[in-house]
């Protein structure tokens, strides 16, 4: 726009400049010595100027006197001296002066040109006058403004059209890209149902087809992974063994329900923790030990009265490249197995010890007899009596072991019959009273005084049981009560019915049982006082057999004792009251 304005001004200035002919004519008029005639020629020349852009033309002679004026209304200034410093400067220097001014009175811009009139004489130029020209520039600025408006409007229209075209083109380009972006975001959220529309066979179309194929492949892979994960979760959840998976640093990443039960923790509490701390094996093993030595280890988790021994099997999670990314630990509960193994070892040890003692004693006495003691009429019968007692003791032990074996294997059967328990207990106690009177109980050798106090139910209590085996149980308890009661002690027997159970209690005034030994009283081969029990001929199996027999009758046996004051053994059996008609039908 500035360049256009400059070109228009240049063209305007060329159009308003006076021709050389007029300049020569004016110089000739100024050269005339007749002032009046000269002025008439000058005004005549100015009257002939026909240029609508020129507003005013003044002719000034070399002395600064105004000699001509194109504006008829302003010709009164002819003959006066010019007051313009610019005109005077041109007359003095002989150089053209131009300027563009703004007139505030009429709000117009004007072009002013002061051109010297030069006459040539010899080699010098003499200023004979000057031409003052004032032209209206509004037409130039108006045309320029019109062009500016046209260009501005055209630019706005072109910009608008360009923006619309750019929007349409961008929309056509970005629409498939936006669809691709939405589809990829949908895939990231796990939704693979959508498809990107293919708008052409260009690069965007190939990309859309690739995303659609990727969506299908990812969906298939995700479904396969999810199915495999569900299968793995189902397997882990229903496993009877605990399973723990870790990362390469030993932090737990996966654990199944069984392992949580073993460790008595929640999944939130244990995830991320080191397996060394969870299994409490940090003092014995390092993570490198578990990675390098994939042997199984025994972990004892027993605490707070809970027995739990676990066998931990470790295996590596290894990639095809050989990189170890973690561990898998399988926890197998071997508590019962360890318990059985300990009991087996203890049983073998106890049986060996119990059989070795009488065999050693028998061997000593037999050797003594063999060395000639059989000839001694006093010693020989005593030695033979000891040998017979030890033999009977071994026979009783073997019979007890056979009974326990039958009970363990389930081959022992009960010969159940409806029995009046009140009369049966009374009958058993009568036998012990008779033994006391005769001071003879075969091999038991009861040689101490005692009193049996009875507190039996007055009513008849009919219970279904195996009479022989129940008598064996009561005999075991009564014999122990007699053995461990002091001479002259009282043994109290009570029989009563309560809450659909009949309970028999036998209380002695013996040494009692230490509190720490109460839970082991019914264990096989267990003796509170081993030396005294062995001296009195006990095998340590009587109470164990009694417990098995009572439990076979769906009953319960237990003991209460205060050390130094005596013990009370309780036998509880299921009881259902029978009326006379039922008893008659039963018979």
Buried (B, 14 or more C-beta within 10 A) or exposed (E): EEEEBEEBBEEBBEEBBBEEEBBEBBBBBBEBEEEEEBBBBBBEBBEEBEBEBBBBBBBBBBEBBBBBBBEEEEBEEBEEEBEBEBBBBBBEEBEEBEEEEEEEEEEBBBBBBBBBBBBEEEEEEEBBBBBBBBBBBBEBBEBBEEBBEEEEEEEEEEEEEEEEEEEEEEEEEEEBBEBBEEBBEBBEEEEBEEBBEBBEEEEBBEBBBEBBEBBEEBBEEEEEEEEEEEEEEEEBEEBEBBBBBBBBEBEBEBBBBBBBEBBEBEEEEBEEBBBBEBBEBBEEBEBEBBBEEEEBBEBEBEEEEEEBBBBBBBEBBEEEEEEEEBBBBBBBBBBEEBEEEEEEEBBEEBBEEBBEBBEEBBEEBBEBBEEEBBEEEEBBEEBBEBBEBBEBBBEBBEEBBEBBEEBEEEEBEBEEEBBBBBEBBBEBBEBBEEBBEEEEBEEBEBEBEBEBEBEBBEEEBBBBBBBEBBBBBBBBBBBBBBBBBBEEBBBBBBBBBEEEBBBBBBBBBBBBBEEEBBEEBBBBBBBBBEEEBBEBBBBBBBBBBBBBBBEBBEBBBBBBBEBEEBBBBBBBBBBEEBEEEEEEEEE
